[in-house]
């Protein structure tokens, strides 16, 4: 993370996509890792991580990325239809 709060990558990594949401949108994102590196030949991710998105209403969606790069989503709290409970 760049000091100004914007996403950044160190060479040779390349930023593919970014989005910014300010406090007015009522969405918070937390992660248990500072970054994840995707290895293109092996198809692996290190370290694995969990991202938690929360709304002001208390809804929480978790995205868990395993070592093989598979992302799994589940609802940790709230009424998020279409997601299994964590």
ChimeraX attribute file (.defattr): number of C-alpha atoms within 10 A of each C-alpha:
attribute: neighborCount
match mode: 1-to-1
recipient: residues
	/A:1	10
	/A:2	8
	/A:3	7
	/A:4	6
	/A:5	8
	/A:6	10
	/A:7	13
	/A:8	13
	/A:9	12
	/A:10	7
	/A:11	6
	/A:12	5
	/A:13	10
	/A:14	9
	/A:15	9
	/A:16	6
	/A:17	6
	/A:18	8
	/A:19	6
	/A:20	8
	/A:21	10
	/A:22	8
	/A:23	8
	/A:24	6
	/A:25	10
	/A:26	11
	/A:27	15
	/A:28	14
	/A:29	13
	/A:30	12
	/A:31	14
	/A:32	11
	/A:33	12
	/A:34	9
	/A:35	13
	/A:36	13
	/A:37	12
	/A:38	17
	/A:39	12
	/A:40	8
	/A:41	6
	/A:42	8
	/A:43	11
	/A:44	16
	/A:45	18
	/A:46	16
	/A:47	15
	/A:48	20
	/A:49	19
	/A:50	17
	/A:51	16
	/A:52	18
	/A:53	18
	/A:54	19
	/A:55	14
	/A:56	11
	/A:57	11
	/A:58	12
	/A:59	15
	/A:60	20
	/A:61	24
	/A:62	23
	/A:63	19
	/A:64	17
	/A:65	19
	/A:66	16
	/A:67	14
	/A:68	14
	/A:69	18
	/A:70	13
	/A:71	14
	/A:72	14
	/A:73	18
	/A:74	17
	/A:75	20
	/A:76	20
	/A:77	15
	/A:78	14
	/A:79	13
	/A:80	14
	/A:81	7
	/A:82	9
	/A:83	14
	/A:84	12
	/A:85	13
	/A:86	12
